[in-house]
């Protein structure tokens, strides 16, 4: 059975548009290459952070909604996002849409 997920991640605010676009495409591909089906992947907004992260007081929020049969895509996204210097934080939640 497919599970719905929502990933919210915060991108460094000082990144240029071309680099940000490439970053989003790369992480969207990590998900699809590992069996997830993207519902949407969209920029949310630039927001002030509640506390400083890696020297930044604001970040670019990006939201991805997807479905997956297992956690393989989520696990790989989580692993790779921790190594990316451009992603400040990420959070994955299971959607309970009825």
N, CA, C and O atoms as CSV, one atom per row, in Angstrom:
chain,resi,resn,atom,element,x,y,z
A,1,UNK,N,N,0.828,-1.185,0.000
A,1,UNK,CA,C,0.000,0.000,0.000
A,1,UNK,C,C,0.876,1.254,0.000
A,1,UNK,O,O,1.890,1.329,0.694
A,2,UNK,N,N,0.462,2.216,-0.785
A,2,UNK,CA,C,1.234,3.457,-0.853
A,2,UNK,C,C,0.973,4.339,0.356
A,2,UNK,O,O,-0.154,4.448,0.840
A,3,UNK,N,N,2.036,4.961,0.831
A,3,UNK,CA,C,1.953,5.903,1.944
A,3,UNK,C,C,2.222,7.293,1.391
A,3,UNK,O,O,3.105,7.468,0.551
A,4,UNK,N,N,1.455,8.296,1.864
A,4,UNK,CA,C,1.686,9.684,1.448
A,4,UNK,C,C,2.644,10.346,2.433
A,4,UNK,O,O,2.503,10.212,3.648
A,5,UNK,N,N,3.606,11.053,1.888
A,5,UNK,CA,C,4.592,11.766,2.706
A,5,UNK,C,C,4.638,13.231,2.289
A,5,UNK,O,O,4.288,13.588,1.164
A,6,UNK,N,N,5.073,14.058,3.210
A,6,UNK,CA,C,5.382,15.451,2.904
A,6,UNK,C,C,6.760,15.748,3.474
A,6,UNK,O,O,7.008,15.554,4.664
A,7,UNK,N,N,7.645,16.218,2.617
A,7,UNK,CA,C,8.988,16.610,3.041
A,7,UNK,C,C,9.074,18.132,2.943
A,7,UNK,O,O,8.782,18.711,1.897
A,8,UNK,N,N,9.468,18.759,4.016
A,8,UNK,CA,C,9.735,20.198,4.008
A,8,UNK,C,C,11.223,20.352,4.272
A,8,UNK,O,O,11.747,19.821,5.251
A,9,UNK,N,N,11.901,21.081,3.392
A,9,UNK,CA,C,13.314,21.333,3.661
A,9,UNK,C,C,13.652,22.796,3.467
A,9,UNK,O,O,13.020,23.503,2.682
A,10,UNK,N,N,14.661,23.233,4.198
A,10,UNK,CA,C,15.071,24.635,4.200
A,10,UNK,C,C,16.411,24.745,3.486
A,10,UNK,O,O,17.391,24.100,3.856
A,11,UNK,N,N,16.424,25.583,2.450
A,11,UNK,CA,C,17.620,25.798,1.625
A,11,UNK,C,C,18.288,27.106,2.067
A,11,UNK,O,O,17.612,28.071,2.424
A,12,UNK,N,N,19.611,27.121,2.036
A,12,UNK,CA,C,20.360,28.351,2.383
A,12,UNK,C,C,19.798,29.542,1.609
A,12,UNK,O,O,19.498,29.405,0.423
A,13,UNK,N,N,19.648,30.693,2.239
A,13,UNK,CA,C,19.054,31.842,1.555
A,13,UNK,C,C,19.986,32.539,0.564
A,13,UNK,O,O,19.524,33.307,-0.281
A,14,UNK,N,N,21.286,32.282,0.657
A,14,UNK,CA,C,22.240,32.989,-0.207
A,14,UNK,C,C,22.572,32.216,-1.488
A,14,UNK,O,O,23.527,32.557,-2.185
A,15,UNK,N,N,21.795,31.190,-1.797
A,15,UNK,CA,C,22.045,30.369,-2.974
A,15,UNK,C,C,21.436,31.061,-4.203
A,15,UNK,O,O,20.367,31.664,-4.103
A,16,UNK,N,N,22.103,30.979,-5.352
A,16,UNK,CA,C,21.541,31.620,-6.547
A,16,UNK,C,C,20.470,30.715,-7.166
A,16,UNK,O,O,20.412,29.518,-6.886
A,17,UNK,N,N,19.621,31.318,-8.019
A,17,UNK,CA,C,18.462,30.596,-8.573
A,17,UNK,C,C,18.847,29.335,-9.338
A,17,UNK,O,O,18.195,28.302,-9.191
A,18,UNK,N,N,19.892,29.406,-10.148
A,18,UNK,CA,C,20.290,28.237,-10.955
A,18,UNK,C,C,20.745,27.085,-10.048
A,18,UNK,O,O,20.406,25.927,-10.290
A,19,UNK,N,N,21.498,27.407,-9.023
A,19,UNK,CA,C,21.971,26.380,-8.090
A,19,UNK,C,C,20.811,25.791,-7.304
A,19,UNK,O,O,20.768,24.585,-7.065
A,20,UNK,N,N,19.863,26.646,-6.900
A,20,UNK,CA,C,18.690,26.170,-6.165
A,20,UNK,C,C,17.847,25.245,-7.041
A,20,UNK,O,O,17.392,24.198,-6.581
A,21,UNK,N,N,17.641,25.625,-8.295
A,21,UNK,CA,C,16.873,24.793,-9.224
A,21,UNK,C,C,17.540,23.437,-9.401
A,21,UNK,O,O,16.863,22.409,-9.391
A,22,UNK,N,N,18.852,23.424,-9.563
A,22,UNK,CA,C,19.598,22.168,-9.719
A,22,UNK,C,C,19.497,21.317,-8.452
A,22,UNK,O,O,19.371,20.095,-8.536
A,23,UNK,N,N,19.552,21.950,-7.290
A,23,UNK,CA,C,19.445,21.243,-6.013
A,23,UNK,C,C,18.069,20.576,-5.883
A,23,UNK,O,O,17.978,19.402,-5.522
A,24,UNK,N,N,17.010,21.322,-6.175
A,24,UNK,CA,C,15.651,20.792,-6.088
A,24,UNK,C,C,15.477,19.627,-7.065
A,24,UNK,O,O,14.909,18.596,-6.705
A,25,UNK,N,N,15.964,19.789,-8.302
A,25,UNK,CA,C,15.875,18.710,-9.295
A,25,UNK,C,C,16.633,17.471,-8.822
A,25,UNK,O,O,16.148,16.349,-8.962
A,26,UNK,N,N,17.808,17.677,-8.269
A,26,UNK,CA,C,18.622,16.553,-7.789
A,26,UNK,C,C,17.885,15.770,-6.704
A,26,UNK,O,O,17.847,14.540,-6.741
A,27,UNK,N,N,17.302,16.482,-5.739
A,27,UNK,CA,C,16.616,15.789,-4.648
A,27,UNK,C,C,15.266,15.218,-5.080
A,27,UNK,O,O,14.837,14.197,-4.543
A,28,UNK,N,N,14.589,15.853,-6.037
A,28,UNK,CA,C,13.378,15.248,-6.616
A,28,UNK,C,C,13.748,13.929,-7.293
A,28,UNK,O,O,13.027,12.938,-7.172
A,29,UNK,N,N,14.874,13.922,-8.003
A,29,UNK,CA,C,15.332,12.702,-8.680
A,29,UNK,C,C,15.746,11.611,-7.694
A,29,UNK,O,O,15.529,10.428,-7.956
A,30,UNK,N,N,16.337,11.994,-6.572
A,30,UNK,CA,C,16.683,11.005,-5.536
A,30,UNK,C,C,15.412,10.259,-5.130
A,30,UNK,O,O,15.421,9.037,-4.980
A,31,UNK,N,N,14.331,10.999,-4.958
A,31,UNK,CA,C,13.059,10.382,-4.556
A,31,UNK,C,C,12.503,9.473,-5.649
A,31,UNK,O,O,12.156,8.322,-5.380
A,32,UNK,N,N,12.415,9.981,-6.880
A,32,UNK,CA,C,11.820,9.178,-7.961
A,32,UNK,C,C,12.703,8.000,-8.348
A,32,UNK,O,O,12.189,6.938,-8.696
A,33,UNK,N,N,14.018,8.167,-8.294
A,33,UNK,CA,C,14.936,7.062,-8.627
A,33,UNK,C,C,14.843,5.926,-7.611
A,33,UNK,O,O,15.232,4.794,-7.901
A,34,UNK,N,N,14.328,6.230,-6.420
A,34,UNK,CA,C,14.196,5.219,-5.378
A,34,UNK,C,C,12.749,4.763,-5.184
A,34,UNK,O,O,12.394,4.220,-4.137
A,35,UNK,N,N,11.923,4.989,-6.202
A,35,UNK,CA,C,10.578,4.416,-6.225
A,35,UNK,C,C,9.435,5.295,-5.775
A,35,UNK,O,O,8.291,4.840,-5.771
A,36,UNK,N,N,9.690,6.532,-5.397
A,36,UNK,CA,C,8.598,7.420,-4.973
A,36,UNK,C,C,7.922,8.044,-6.196
A,36,UNK,O,O,8.530,8.183,-7.258
A,37,UNK,N,N,6.664,8.414,-6.023
A,37,UNK,CA,C,5.933,9.146,-7.063
A,37,UNK,C,C,5.645,10.540,-6.523
A,37,UNK,O,O,4.969,10.695,-5.506
A,38,UNK,N,N,6.167,11.561,-7.218
A,38,UNK,CA,C,5.966,12.939,-6.756
A,38,UNK,C,C,4.558,13.409,-7.098
A,38,UNK,O,O,4.093,13.228,-8.224
A,39,UNK,N,N,3.890,14.006,-6.136
A,39,UNK,CA,C,2.602,14.656,-6.376
A,39,UNK,C,C,2.879,16.104,-6.773
A,39,UNK,O,O,2.338,16.602,-7.760
A,40,UNK,N,N,3.732,16.774,-5.987
A,40,UNK,CA,C,4.204,18.111,-6.349
A,40,UNK,C,C,5.479,18.428,-5.580
A,40,UNK,O,O,5.786,17.826,-4.551
A,41,UNK,N,N,6.204,19.393,-6.120
A,41,UNK,CA,C,7.448,19.861,-5.520
A,41,UNK,C,C,7.472,21.357,-5.765
A,41,UNK,O,O,7.632,21.803,-6.902
A,42,UNK,N,N,7.313,22.139,-4.695
A,42,UNK,CA,C,7.154,23.578,-4.915
A,42,UNK,C,C,7.839,24.412,-3.842
A,42,UNK,O,O,7.981,23.996,-2.692
A,43,UNK,N,N,8.256,25.602,-4.258
A,43,UNK,CA,C,8.808,26.564,-3.317
A,43,UNK,C,C,7.674,27.102,-2.460
A,43,UNK,O,O,6.572,27.341,-2.954
A,44,UNK,N,N,7.946,27.289,-1.187
A,44,UNK,CA,C,6.946,27.859,-0.300
A,44,UNK,C,C,7.241,29.345,-0.143
A,44,UNK,O,O,6.514,30.176,-0.687
A,45,UNK,N,N,8.280,29.689,0.582
A,45,UNK,CA,C,8.641,31.096,0.735
A,45,UNK,C,C,9.978,31.221,1.447
A,45,UNK,O,O,10.523,30.248,1.967
A,46,UNK,N,N,10.490,32.441,1.455
A,46,UNK,CA,C,11.675,32.741,2.259
A,46,UNK,C,C,11.139,33.209,3.600
A,46,UNK,O,O,10.328,34.133,3.666
A,47,UNK,N,N,11.596,32.567,4.669
A,47,UNK,CA,C,11.056,32.871,5.988
A,47,UNK,C,C,12.178,33.067,6.999
A,47,UNK,O,O,13.270,32.514,6.866
A,48,UNK,N,N,11.879,33.857,7.997
A,48,UNK,CA,C,12.802,34.041,9.109
A,48,UNK,C,C,12.778,32.775,9.961
A,48,UNK,O,O,11.712,32.226,10.241
A,49,UNK,N,N,13.951,32.320,10.368
A,49,UNK,CA,C,14.057,31.119,11.190
A,49,UNK,C,C,13.855,31.466,12.662
A,49,UNK,O,O,14.164,32.578,13.092
A,50,UNK,N,N,13.341,30.524,13.422
A,50,UNK,CA,C,13.123,30.746,14.855
A,50,UNK,C,C,14.452,30.910,15.588
A,50,UNK,O,O,14.543,31.610,16.596
A,51,UNK,N,N,15.474,30.251,15.060
A,51,UNK,CA,C,16.818,30.365,15.630
A,51,UNK,C,C,17.826,30.198,14.506
A,51,UNK,O,O,17.511,29.648,13.450
A,52,UNK,N,N,19.028,30.672,14.739
A,52,UNK,CA,C,20.075,30.631,13.718
A,52,UNK,C,C,20.485,29.186,13.423
A,52,UNK,O,O,20.694,28.384,14.333
A,53,UNK,N,N,20.596,28.877,12.131
A,53,UNK,CA,C,21.064,27.559,11.696
A,53,UNK,C,C,22.249,27.772,10.762
A,53,UNK,O,O,22.122,28.435,9.733
A,54,UNK,N,N,23.394,27.215,11.119
A,54,UNK,CA,C,24.615,27.329,10.308
A,54,UNK,C,C,24.907,28.777,9.917
A,54,UNK,O,O,25.369,29.040,8.807
A,55,UNK,N,N,24.642,29.707,10.819
A,55,UNK,CA,C,24.944,31.112,10.579
A,55,UNK,C,C,23.864,31.887,9.846
A,55,UNK,O,O,24.037,33.079,9.589
A,56,UNK,N,N,22.749,31.244,9.502
A,56,UNK,CA,C,21.678,31.916,8.761
A,56,UNK,C,C,20.479,32.174,9.665
A,56,UNK,O,O,20.132,31.353,10.514
A,57,UNK,N,N,19.844,33.348,9.463
A,57,UNK,CA,C,18.645,33.717,10.215
A,57,UNK,C,C,17.372,33.528,9.399
A,57,UNK,O,O,16.272,33.645,9.940
A,58,UNK,N,N,17.504,33.235,8.102
A,58,UNK,CA,C,16.352,32.945,7.263
A,58,UNK,C,C,16.710,31.849,6.281
A,58,UNK,O,O,17.881,31.531,6.076
A,59,UNK,N,N,15.681,31.277,5.678
A,59,UNK,CA,C,15.912,30.195,4.733
A,59,UNK,C,C,14.787,30.110,3.717
A,59,UNK,O,O,13.701,30.650,3.923
A,60,UNK,N,N,15.068,29.417,2.609
A,60,UNK,CA,C,14.086,29.206,1.545
A,60,UNK,C,C,13.411,27.860,1.786
A,60,UNK,O,O,14.058,26.814,1.726
A,61,UNK,N,N,12.124,27.893,2.055
A,61,UNK,CA,C,11.384,26.662,2.341
A,61,UNK,C,C,10.904,26.029,1.038
A,61,UNK,O,O,10.419,26.719,0.141
A,62,UNK,N,N,11.045,24.711,0.947
A,62,UNK,CA,C,10.583,23.953,-0.222
A,62,UNK,C,C,9.799,22.745,0.289
A,62,UNK,O,O,10.216,22.076,1.235
A,63,UNK,N,N,8.656,22.473,-0.349
A,63,UNK,CA,C,7.788,21.373,0.095
A,63,UNK,C,C,7.607,20.369,-1.037
A,63,UNK,O,O,7.362,20.740,-2.185
A,64,UNK,N,N,7.734,19.087,-0.689
A,64,UNK,CA,C,7.528,18.002,-1.650
A,64,UNK,C,C,6.467,17.062,-1.083
A,64,UNK,O,O,6.602,16.570,0.038
A,65,UNK,N,N,5.411,16.813,-1.861
A,65,UNK,CA,C,4.404,15.812,-1.509
A,65,UNK,C,C,4.615,14.620,-2.429
A,65,UNK,O,O,4.805,14.785,-3.634
A,66,UNK,N,N,4.581,13.410,-1.857
A,66,UNK,CA,C,4.866,12.219,-2.637
A,66,UNK,C,C,4.169,11.011,-2.049
A,66,UNK,O,O,3.653,11.049,-0.932
A,67,UNK,N,N,4.163,9.932,-2.827
A,67,UNK,CA,C,3.702,8.641,-2.326
A,67,UNK,C,C,4.819,7.636,-2.566
A,67,UNK,O,O,5.605,7.769,-3.503
A,68,UNK,N,N,4.872,6.628,-1.699
A,68,UNK,CA,C,5.889,5.582,-1.836
A,68,UNK,C,C,5.367,4.293,-1.207
A,68,UNK,O,O,4.598,4.321,-0.246
A,69,UNK,N,N,5.799,3.171,-1.764
A,69,UNK,CA,C,5.400,1.857,-1.239
A,69,UNK,C,C,6.194,1.482,0.008
A,69,UNK,O,O,5.711,0.726,0.852
A,70,UNK,N,N,7.408,2.008,0.122
A,70,UNK,CA,C,8.246,1.714,1.288
A,70,UNK,C,C,9.058,2.962,1.619
A,70,UNK,O,O,8.884,4.002,0.986
A,71,UNK,N,N,9.939,2.863,2.604
A,71,UNK,CA,C,10.672,4.056,3.052
A,71,UNK,C,C,12.018,4.237,2.350
A,71,UNK,O,O,12.794,5.110,2.741
A,72,UNK,N,N,12.313,3.443,1.331
A,72,UNK,CA,C,13.623,3.517,0.669
A,72,UNK,C,C,13.932,4.926,0.151
A,72,UNK,O,O,15.028,5.437,0.385
A,73,UNK,N,N,12.985,5.557,-0.546
A,73,UNK,CA,C,13.213,6.895,-1.109
A,73,UNK,C,C,13.397,7.934,-0.002
A,73,UNK,O,O,14.265,8.802,-0.091
A,74,UNK,N,N,12.570,7.834,1.038
A,74,UNK,CA,C,12.657,8.771,2.164
A,74,UNK,C,C,13.999,8.620,2.877
A,74,UNK,O,O,14.646,9.611,3.215
A,75,UNK,N,N,14.410,7.376,3.101
A,75,UNK,CA,C,15.680,7.113,3.787
A,75,UNK,C,C,16.863,7.677,3.004
A,75,UNK,O,O,17.782,8.255,3.585
A,76,UNK,N,N,16.833,7.504,1.671
A,76,UNK,CA,C,17.934,8.006,0.845
A,76,UNK,C,C,17.933,9.535,0.807
A,76,UNK,O,O,18.995,10.155,0.867
A,77,UNK,N,N,16.754,10.146,0.707
A,77,UNK,CA,C,16.649,11.601,0.749
A,77,UNK,C,C,17.235,12.125,2.060
A,77,UNK,O,O,18.030,13.066,2.066
A,78,UNK,N,N,16.835,11.508,3.162
A,78,UNK,CA,C,17.302,11.909,4.489
A,78,UNK,C,C,18.825,11.804,4.585
A,78,UNK,O,O,19.491,12.713,5.081
A,79,UNK,N,N,19.358,10.697,4.108
A,79,UNK,CA,C,20.806,10.468,4.171
A,79,UNK,C,C,21.561,11.521,3.367
A,79,UNK,O,O,22.516,12.115,3.867
A,80,UNK,N,N,21.140,11.756,2.125
A,80,UNK,CA,C,21.851,12.693,1.250
A,80,UNK,C,C,21.667,14.145,1.686
A,80,UNK,O,O,22.580,14.956,1.534
A,81,UNK,N,N,20.498,14.478,2.226
A,81,UNK,CA,C,20.272,15.864,2.645
A,81,UNK,C,C,21.181,16.246,3.816
A,81,UNK,O,O,21.532,17.416,3.973
A,82,UNK,N,N,21.558,15.272,4.630
A,82,UNK,CA,C,22.460,15.549,5.751
A,82,UNK,C,C,23.865,15.910,5.277
A,82,UNK,O,O,24.605,16.599,5.980
A,83,UNK,N,N,24.233,15.439,4.075
A,83,UNK,CA,C,25.556,15.740,3.530
A,83,UNK,C,C,25.569,17.015,2.693
A,83,UNK,O,O,26.637,17.533,2.367
A,84,UNK,N,N,24.397,17.518,2.347
A,84,UNK,CA,C,24.312,18.704,1.502
A,84,UNK,C,C,24.519,19.959,2.343
A,84,UNK,O,O,23.806,20.185,3.321
A,85,UNK,N,N,25.488,20.762,1.960
A,85,UNK,CA,C,25.717,22.029,2.649
A,85,UNK,C,C,24.664,23.071,2.322
A,85,UNK,O,O,24.577,24.101,2.992
A,86,UNK,N,N,23.854,22.809,1.282
A,86,UNK,CA,C,22.837,23.772,0.864
A,86,UNK,C,C,21.503,23.573,1.576
A,86,UNK,O,O,20.672,24.481,1.582
A,87,UNK,N,N,21.283,22.411,2.172
A,87,UNK,CA,C,20.049,22.155,2.917
A,87,UNK,C,C,20.353,22.317,4.406
A,87,UNK,O,O,21.162,21.586,4.979
A,88,UNK,N,N,19.679,23.296,5.015
A,88,UNK,CA,C,19.923,23.588,6.425
A,88,UNK,C,C,19.209,22.602,7.343
A,88,UNK,O,O,19.784,22.151,8.334
A,89,UNK,N,N,17.965,22.264,7.021
A,89,UNK,CA,C,17.164,21.333,7.807
A,89,UNK,C,C,16.149,20.678,6.886
A,89,UNK,O,O,15.783,21.226,5.846
A,90,UNK,N,N,15.699,19.490,7.289
A,90,UNK,CA,C,14.607,18.850,6.567
A,90,UNK,C,C,13.759,18.066,7.546
A,90,UNK,O,O,14.242,17.584,8.571
A,91,UNK,N,N,12.484,17.948,7.208
A,91,UNK,CA,C,11.560,17.213,8.057
A,91,UNK,C,C,10.609,16.438,7.149
A,91,UNK,O,O,10.106,16.976,6.163
A,92,UNK,N,N,10.368,15.174,7.485
A,92,UNK,CA,C,9.446,14.337,6.732
A,92,UNK,C,C,8.311,13.923,7.652
A,92,UNK,O,O,8.534,13.499,8.786
A,93,UNK,N,N,7.095,14.051,7.150
A,93,UNK,CA,C,5.923,13.599,7.912
A,93,UNK,C,C,5.076,12.691,7.022
A,93,UNK,O,O,5.048,12.839,5.800
A,94,UNK,N,N,4.391,11.753,7.661
A,94,UNK,CA,C,3.446,10.903,6.946
A,94,UNK,C,C,2.118,11.639,6.918
A,94,UNK,O,O,1.614,12.071,7.954
A,95,UNK,N,N,1.549,11.779,5.707
A,95,UNK,CA,C,0.261,12.460,5.545
A,95,UNK,C,C,-0.851,11.470,5.808
A,95,UNK,O,O,-0.788,10.330,5.348
A,96,UNK,N,N,-1.855,11.881,6.531
A,96,UNK,CA,C,-2.995,11.016,6.821
A,96,UNK,C,C,-4.230,11.567,6.118
A,96,UNK,O,O,-5.267,11.783,6.746
A,97,UNK,N,N,-4.111,11.792,4.808
A,97,UNK,CA,C,-5.227,12.320,4.027
A,97,UNK,C,C,-6.243,11.231,3.771
A,97,UNK,O,O,-5.898,10.166,3.260
A,98,UNK,N,N,-7.459,11.480,4.109
A,98,UNK,CA,C,-8.528,10.493,3.848
A,98,UNK,C,C,-9.388,10.960,2.709
A,98,UNK,O,O,-10.339,10.276,2.333
